[in-house]
Amino acid sequence: MTFAPALRSELIKIRTLRSLLWGLAAVLLATTAFSALAGLDDSGEEFDPLFSTFFGVSFGQIAAITFGAQAVSAEFQGGALRLSLAAVPDRVRWFAAKAVAVGSPALVIGLVSGGVSLAVGKAVLGSRASTLTWGEELRGAVGCGVYLALMALFAAGIAAVLRSGVATLSILIPFLLIVSFVVGGASGTVADFLPDKAGQVVLHENWDGALGPWTGLGVTALWAAAALTAGAWSMRRRDA
Amino acid sequence: MTSIDVQDLTKEYGTKRAVDHLTFSVLPGRVTGFLGPNGAGKSTTMRLVLGLDRPTSGTATVGGRAYATLDEPLRHVGALLDAQAAHGSRTARDHLRALAASNRIPERRVDEVLEQSGLGSVARRRVKTYSLGMRQRLGIAAALLGDPPVVLLDEPSNGLDPEGIIWIRELLRELAREGRTVLVSSHLMNETASFADHLVVLGRGRLLADMPMREFIHARVQPRVRVRTTDGAALGDLLARHGIEAVEGEGGRWTAFDARVEDIGRLTSAAHLPILELASEEATLEQAYLDLTGVETEFAATPTTPQTQEA
């Protein structure tokens, strides 16, 4: 059996759950709305026009991890996983299909969010965004999409290990909201390598940590890959 | 030939042995009832056959192959394990579409099995609006999706209304007639008796019986004859004289053990005893089952006594 039928099945599952579609819509909404709001505030001392444009990502990512966690945790309700694995007994292939089905719509919606945020953010910032080059803008928009997709995958991997969406979110959301904000201020430390901190470098015009825009996204990708690997391993090892 | 073969299968959860060196085969063309008290290992065995749980030792194969090695397994084996498997927020049709896509089953099959299970008119309603019986039907529809030669159903009659019970009975008979291998677990004896040809009985993870249902019943329960005449005492004498063991019940009704209606009819006729009632009491699966598992039942609160059933 090839990969394509398993993927098609997982994509149907995503498309046919209204809560997941709302989750994707929330990514777009939260990212663009909070980006626009951030542009109205010009009191910051360390004003970064690019990050101001993508400020909403901090909120959009909550929706993205909720989407990723829910897409996986739906399988752990009432024996759904048994039916899924009876249909696709190769568990690693099944989980890979699930990950692609989570990652690809998240990437698409992330890129759209990036594009809309950029357009809205620039409009709100007006002349204050004049220092941004075309290359920086593109980097930010693409980076926004990739970052949101990676966070959704990160959450998906953790949800597969914990077998619960609630547990996943009650770890990740406080982590993103508190830990990262608290230790995040200290640049040049190990905090730079946290999944969200590292991946958000790509959204800044200027950065001073150990990681650049793409290496930062690379670190986030490693986090996501590690979570997915742990999820796949847990899926393989345990009874369904 | 697509049979299910379980070979020396053992599954331990921690220190508890759920399935204990189980060996049996389920053959095509008949309905095999899978019986045993709660916790006897029926569901575990089904999960092991489907490769969902890993056996501690032993093997379970379908048509000689481990389930996990089957290409597009839904076309080989259909299973109902849990009526709650469908997500409440999805429609029944979308639930089956996703399942069908994974095994490249054409979408028209989805509508076919929905019709077949009587869900055609509610196919586009969300599963959370379904009753348990409707969910059970949806689970059965999912099992039939790939038109599989092997069907495993775990407690399919759960929650079904009387009409549904008749439907599932007819369906199981039909599947067996078509030459499929059908394994159906249940703890409802009268229900199982209505569709099973063959029985596999478990108790505490071990195989207690693997034989045709008729044989199983007759090996365990003596046939009995119920007889009532105008003169109960004379009837008692008559039976005793002919060495027929019998006990007197209420209203002058006697129950004769290990006897046939033909014999007793002749005896009473020869003795000029007017008969008011003469009937053979069919042994039931329930009696036979309780006789077998009485000692094995793990969770029995009180010793169970076989209930005689009016034949």
Interface residues (C-beta under 8 A of the other chain):
Chain A: M1 P5 A6 R8 S9 E10 I12 K13 T16 L17 R18 S19 A74 Q77 G78 G79 A80 R82 L83 S84 L85 A86 A87 V88 P89 D90 D239 A240
Chain B: R47 L50 G51 L52 D53 R54 Y67 A68 T69 L70 D71 E72 P73 L74 V77 A79 L81 D82 Q84 A85 A86 H87 S89 R90 T91 D94 H95 R97 A98 L99 A101 S102 N103 R104 A142
